[in-house]
Amino acid sequence: MSDTIAYHNGQWKPLSQCLVPVNTHALQYGTGCFEGIRGYWDGTRINLLLLEAHFRRLHRSARTLLMTPPSVEEMTAIAVECVRRNAPSGNVYLRPMVYKAGTGLGPVLLKVPDGYMTYLISLGDYLDTSKGLSLCVSSWRRLPDNAIPTRTKATGGYLNSALAKSEAVMNGYDEAVFLNDRGQVCEGSAENLFIVRDGRLHTPDRTADILEGITRKAIMQLARDFDIPVEERPIARTELYSADECFLVGTGCQVAWVREIDRREIGTGGKGAITTMIQTAYENAVYGRDPRYDAWLTPV
């Protein structure tokens, strides 16, 4: 899929022709918000995962950032049409984005025209889920929701993620773990985080400056369907080291188990039973193998 067909401000055209001026507001000031949506190939069709939930969040994000997005229904229809036009025969990732398309000077959101685009790429594993990940607690703090709203997937906010991820990779780790400005565990650079302690699943609550992840919500539903207790609460850094299991979740990484954090082995150092159960259940759901979760999928 070298030059897919993309949607850009009302037109369908090759992705390479979807251009913006160098002085576009979103490029200069990071004024945009986006979603990442997985599409899973089941051999005959693409199943888009939790499509409406993603566009409801994108719509809320855009409104929070003083942007006027297309309706949820229109964005959903564009995403489906994008898949149809490209007719992929493997797993894909869709990136819809609302952005400030003006070319005026000044970091202000008012009276700046908005743009909208959607494109797709082929995508396998964002992180290697076959091996345990090595994580480090980042020296960079997660940006607070009162600075750049962490619920919005704002494009400019991902500089924070890029700094943490780059630091981790330069120091020989796979991924970073953010603490927030209160010293509590927050999330990975682009993933939500879960730990297992004494048979219970724990994850930072929604006041911890996390992204309210759609995959996070799906994982909690799966856990409860398997009678695994789930608790959303503040988590201290040292709880990471004493956890029985740990895993990251997100549209990109899916369910990725963690082997060690700050060179401390998690649990027995292998993939735990609850992580394995959740990972298997998630894969069955997204590939359409478990009819209980058919409502999660939009077939194309």
C-alpha positions as CSV (number, residue, x, y, z in Angstrom):
1,M,0.0,0.0,0.0
2,S,2.6,2.5,-1.2
3,D,0.2,5.4,-2.0
4,T,-3.2,4.8,-0.6
5,I,-6.3,6.9,-1.3
6,A,-7.0,9.4,1.5
7,Y,-9.6,11.9,2.4
8,H,-8.5,15.5,2.8
9,N,-10.9,18.4,3.2
10,G,-13.7,17.0,1.1
11,Q,-11.6,15.3,-1.6
12,W,-10.4,11.8,-2.2
13,K,-6.9,11.7,-3.6
14,P,-3.6,9.8,-3.3
15,L,-2.0,10.3,0.1
16,S,1.1,11.8,-1.5
17,Q,-1.0,14.6,-2.9
18,C,-2.6,15.5,0.5
19,L,-0.5,18.6,1.1
20,V,-0.7,21.6,3.5
21,P,1.4,24.9,3.4
22,V,4.5,25.0,5.6
23,N,2.9,27.8,7.6
24,T,-0.3,25.8,8.4
25,H,-1.4,26.6,12.0
26,A,-1.3,22.9,13.0
27,L,2.3,22.5,11.8
28,Q,3.5,25.6,13.5
29,Y,1.7,25.2,16.8
30,G,0.6,21.6,17.2
31,T,-3.1,22.6,17.0
32,G,-4.9,19.4,16.1
33,C,-6.3,16.2,17.5
34,F,-6.5,12.7,16.1
35,E,-7.5,9.1,16.6
36,G,-5.9,5.8,15.9
37,I,-8.3,3.0,14.7
38,R,-7.4,-0.6,14.0
39,G,-8.8,-2.7,11.3
40,Y,-8.4,-6.5,11.5
41,W,-8.4,-8.7,8.4
42,D,-10.3,-11.9,9.0
43,G,-9.6,-13.4,5.6
44,T,-12.6,-12.0,3.8
45,R,-13.1,-8.5,5.2
46,I,-11.7,-5.8,7.5
47,N,-13.3,-5.4,10.9
48,L,-12.9,-1.9,12.2
49,L,-12.6,-1.9,16.0
50,L,-14.8,0.3,18.2
51,L,-15.3,2.7,15.3
52,E,-18.1,4.8,16.8
53,A,-16.4,5.1,20.2
54,H,-13.3,6.5,18.5
55,F,-15.2,9.1,16.6
56,R,-17.2,10.1,19.7
57,R,-13.9,10.8,21.5
58,L,-12.5,12.6,18.5
59,H,-15.6,14.8,18.4
60,R,-15.3,15.6,22.1
61,S,-11.6,16.3,21.7
62,A,-12.1,18.7,18.8
63,R,-14.8,20.6,20.7
64,T,-12.6,20.9,23.7
65,L,-9.9,22.5,21.5
66,L,-12.3,24.9,20.0
67,M,-12.5,23.1,16.7
68,T,-15.7,22.2,14.7
69,P,-15.3,18.6,13.5
70,P,-17.6,16.8,11.1
71,S,-20.4,14.8,12.8
72,V,-19.7,11.4,14.3
73,E,-21.8,9.9,11.6
74,E,-19.9,11.7,8.8
75,M,-16.5,10.7,10.2
76,T,-17.6,7.1,10.5
77,A,-18.8,7.0,6.9
78,I,-15.5,8.5,5.7
79,A,-13.5,5.9,7.6
80,V,-15.6,3.1,6.1
81,E,-15.2,4.6,2.6
82,C,-11.5,4.9,3.0
83,V,-11.2,1.2,3.7
84,R,-13.5,0.4,0.7
85,R,-11.5,2.5,-1.7
86,N,-8.2,0.9,-0.7
87,A,-9.5,-2.7,-0.4
88,P,-6.7,-3.9,1.9
89,S,-6.0,-7.6,2.5
90,G,-4.3,-7.3,5.8
91,N,-4.5,-5.5,9.1
92,V,-4.6,-1.7,8.8
93,Y,-4.5,1.4,11.0
94,L,-6.6,4.5,10.3
95,R,-5.6,8.0,11.3
96,P,-8.4,10.6,11.2
97,M,-7.4,14.1,12.3
98,V,-9.1,17.5,12.9
99,Y,-6.6,20.3,12.7
100,K,-6.3,24.1,12.4
101,A,-5.8,24.7,8.7
102,G,-5.3,28.5,8.7
103,T,-2.0,30.1,7.9
104,G,-2.1,33.2,10.1
105,L,0.5,34.0,12.7
106,G,-0.2,33.5,16.4
107,P,-1.0,30.6,18.8
108,V,-4.8,31.3,19.1
109,L,-7.6,28.9,18.3
110,L,-10.4,31.3,17.7
111,K,-11.4,32.3,14.1
112,V,-8.9,29.9,12.6
113,P,-10.4,27.5,9.9
114,D,-10.5,23.8,10.6
115,G,-9.4,20.9,8.4
116,Y,-10.2,17.2,8.4
117,M,-8.4,14.2,6.9
118,T,-8.3,10.4,7.1
119,Y,-5.7,8.0,5.8
120,L,-4.8,4.4,6.4
121,I,-1.6,2.4,6.5
122,S,-0.8,-1.3,6.8
123,L,0.1,-2.1,10.4
124,G,1.2,-5.2,12.3
125,D,2.5,-5.1,15.8
126,Y,3.4,-1.6,17.2
127,L,5.3,-3.3,20.0
128,D,6.5,-6.9,19.9
129,T,3.8,-8.6,21.9
130,S,5.5,-12.0,21.6
131,K,8.2,-11.0,24.1
132,G,8.1,-9.4,27.5
133,L,8.8,-5.6,27.3
134,S,11.5,-3.8,29.3
135,L,10.2,-0.6,30.8
136,C,11.7,2.3,32.6
137,V,10.1,5.0,34.7
138,S,10.8,8.2,32.7
139,S,12.5,11.3,34.0
140,W,9.9,13.2,32.0
141,R,6.6,13.8,33.8
142,R,3.3,13.3,32.1
143,L,1.9,16.7,31.1
144,P,-1.0,17.7,33.4
145,D,-4.6,17.8,32.1
146,N,-4.7,21.4,33.2
147,A,-1.9,22.3,30.8
148,I,-2.7,20.4,27.6
149,P,-5.9,18.3,28.1
150,T,-4.7,14.7,28.2
151,R,-8.1,13.4,27.2
152,T,-8.0,15.0,23.8
153,K,-5.2,13.2,21.9
154,A,-3.9,16.7,21.0
155,T,-1.1,16.6,18.4
156,G,1.1,19.0,20.3
157,G,0.9,17.0,23.5
158,Y,2.7,14.1,21.8
159,L,6.1,15.9,22.1
160,N,5.8,14.8,25.8
161,S,5.4,11.2,24.6
162,A,8.2,11.5,22.1
163,L,10.7,12.7,24.7
164,A,9.8,9.9,27.1
165,K,9.9,7.2,24.5
166,S,13.2,8.5,23.0
167,E,14.8,8.5,26.5
168,A,13.7,5.0,27.1
169,V,15.0,3.7,23.8
170,M,18.4,5.5,24.1
171,N,18.8,3.8,27.5
172,G,18.1,0.3,26.2
173,Y,14.4,-0.1,27.1
174,D,11.4,-0.8,25.0
175,E,9.0,1.7,26.5
176,A,8.7,4.4,29.2
177,V,6.3,4.8,32.1
178,F,5.1,8.3,33.0
179,L,4.5,9.5,36.5
180,N,2.3,12.5,36.8
181,D,3.1,15.7,38.6
182,R,1.9,14.1,41.9
183,G,4.4,11.3,41.5
184,Q,1.7,8.7,40.7
185,V,1.9,6.1,37.9
186,C,0.1,7.5,34.9
187,E,0.6,5.5,31.6
188,G,3.2,4.6,28.9
189,S,4.3,7.0,26.2
190,A,1.2,6.0,24.1
191,E,-0.4,3.2,26.1
192,N,-2.5,2.7,29.2
193,L,-1.1,0.5,32.0
194,F,-2.4,-2.3,34.1
195,I,-0.9,-4.3,37.0
196,V,-2.1,-7.5,38.6
197,R,-1.9,-7.9,42.4
198,D,-3.4,-10.8,44.3
199,G,-5.7,-11.8,41.4
200,R,-7.1,-8.3,40.9
201,L,-6.5,-5.9,38.0
202,H,-5.5,-2.3,38.9
203,T,-5.1,0.7,36.6
204,P,-4.6,4.4,37.2
205,D,-7.9,6.2,37.6
206,R,-9.2,9.0,35.2
207,T,-7.9,11.8,37.5
208,A,-4.3,10.6,37.0
209,D,-3.8,12.7,33.8
210,I,-4.3,9.6,31.6
211,L,-5.8,9.3,28.2
212,E,-9.2,7.7,28.7
213,G,-8.3,4.9,26.4
214,I,-10.9,3.1,24.4
215,T,-8.8,-0.1,24.5
216,R,-8.5,0.4,28.3
217,K,-12.2,0.4,28.6
218,A,-12.5,-2.7,26.4
219,I,-9.9,-4.5,28.6
220,M,-11.8,-3.7,31.7
221,Q,-15.0,-5.1,30.2
222,L,-13.2,-8.3,29.2
223,A,-11.7,-8.7,32.7
224,R,-15.1,-8.3,34.3
225,D,-16.6,-10.8,31.8
226,F,-14.0,-13.3,33.1
227,D,-14.9,-12.4,36.7
228,I,-11.5,-10.7,37.3
229,P,-12.0,-7.8,39.7
230,V,-10.9,-4.4,38.3
231,E,-10.0,-1.4,40.4
232,E,-9.3,2.1,39.1
233,R,-7.2,4.0,41.7
234,P,-4.0,5.9,42.3
235,I,-0.9,3.7,41.9
236,A,2.4,4.4,43.5
237,R,5.7,3.8,41.6
238,T,6.9,1.0,43.9
239,E,3.7,-0.9,43.2
240,L,5.1,-1.5,39.7
241,Y,8.0,-3.4,41.2
242,S,5.9,-5.5,43.5
243,A,3.2,-6.4,40.9
244,D,2.5,-10.0,40.1
245,E,1.9,-9.0,36.4
246,C,2.0,-5.9,34.3
247,F,0.8,-5.2,30.8
248,L,0.3,-2.2,28.4
249,V,-2.8,-1.7,26.3
250,G,-3.7,0.6,23.4
251,T,-4.9,0.6,19.8
252,G,-1.3,0.4,18.6
253,C,0.2,-2.0,21.1
254,Q,-3.0,-4.1,21.7
255,V,-2.1,-6.1,24.8
256,A,1.7,-6.2,25.5
257,W,3.0,-7.9,28.5
258,V,5.9,-6.5,30.6
259,R,8.9,-8.5,31.7
260,E,10.7,-5.9,33.8
261,I,10.5,-2.3,35.0
262,D,13.7,-0.4,35.9
263,R,15.6,-3.7,35.6
264,R,13.3,-5.3,38.2
265,E,11.7,-8.6,37.1
266,I,7.9,-8.5,37.3
267,G,6.4,-11.5,39.1
268,T,8.1,-14.6,37.8
269,G,9.5,-12.9,34.8
270,G,7.1,-14.6,32.4
271,K,3.7,-13.8,31.0
272,G,1.2,-14.3,33.8
273,A,-2.0,-16.2,33.7
274,I,-4.3,-13.1,33.8
275,T,-2.3,-11.3,31.1
276,T,-2.5,-14.4,28.9
277,M,-6.2,-14.7,29.4
278,I,-6.8,-11.0,28.6
279,Q,-4.5,-11.1,25.6
280,T,-6.2,-14.2,24.1
281,A,-9.7,-12.8,24.8
282,Y,-8.8,-9.5,23.2
283,E,-7.4,-11.2,20.1
284,N,-10.5,-13.4,19.8
285,A,-12.8,-10.4,20.1
286,V,-11.0,-8.1,17.5
287,Y,-10.7,-10.9,14.9
288,G,-14.4,-11.7,15.2
289,R,-13.9,-15.1,16.8
290,D,-16.0,-14.4,19.8
291,P,-19.6,-13.4,18.9
292,R,-20.1,-11.8,22.4
293,Y,-18.1,-8.8,21.1
294,D,-19.5,-8.5,17.6
295,A,-20.9,-5.1,18.5
296,W,-17.3,-3.9,18.8
297,L,-16.7,-4.5,15.1
298,T,-17.7,-2.6,11.9
299,P,-17.2,-5.0,9.0
300,V,-16.1,-3.6,5.6
